[in-house]
Amino acid sequence: MPVVLSLNIASKTTEVDYAQKGATAIDKRPVDGPLEVRPPGPKKGAGSGIQGDVIADWNHHGGDYQAVYGYAREDLDFWQGELGVELHNGQFGENLTTQGIDHTHALIGERWRVGTALLEVSAARVPCRTFAGFLGQRGWVKRFTQVARPGAYFRVIEAGLIAPGDEITVVHRPEHDVTVEVFFRAITTEAELLPRLLAAGDSVPPEVVELVHKRTVIELDS
């Protein structure tokens, strides 16, 4: 049965020289919980959807469509073998480290009941130089992108409480075929896939919808 292995937050930012803002909160650490999960509001200033979780770069992280970040322990174990280093729960900056559920092939708009909260898959995580600097891995952004196990962002449909050990139940799967992997490849390496994302409707972040429309206009004008 799918479960939350750990609930991870950063209670403060850390000053570093590899982050665009000069500080990061990527180093999430497991906590006992339960913690409240709620919609934080629009991006750029809203912060995390997890009670007590800190965000350093509000321009690129947080907000309703990136309220919660989840990553599978199975994918962490894959990278642990690839990199030859131990990876603790939360080391990829995820709020939820899960076991027994696939993030990569989850559908945008898919809804998971986690604890008493209802979460909706809304986006894929896109790697950045802060992620690479934190892990200390050269060429990490390219490598992470090529493998395409990005983990999933969620928006909060119903606020609630989440704790380690909570069961995860998929309560809704939309009829389209836009998976987290398709979303990730469209945003990173296969721009021709971008129009497909619109099939996921309101579950797609507004800035991504805007990107699709801009690309369409450019193609029509070229």
Salt bridges, closest charged atoms under 4 A:
ASP27 OD1 - ARG29 NE 3.13
ASP53 OD1 - LYS28 NZ 2.87
ASP57 OD2 - HIS60 ND1 2.87
ASP75 OD1 - ARG149 NH1 3.03
ASP77 OD1 - ARG73 NE 2.88
GLU82 OE1 - ARG143 NH2 3.46
ASP102 OD2 - HIS105 ND1 2.77
GLU110 OE1 - ARG173 NH1 2.52
GLU120 OE1 - ARG111 NE 2.84
GLU120 OE2 - ARG155 NE 2.67
GLU158 OE1 - ARG113 NH1 3.03
ASP177 OD2 - ARG196 NH2 3.26
GLU181 OE1 - HIS105 NE2 3.35
GLU181 OE2 - ARG185 NH2 3.08
GLU190 OE2 - ARG185 NH1 3.90
GLU207 OE2 - LYS43 NZ 3.45
GLU210 OE2 - LYS214 NZ 3.47
GLU219 OE2 - ARG215 NH2 2.95
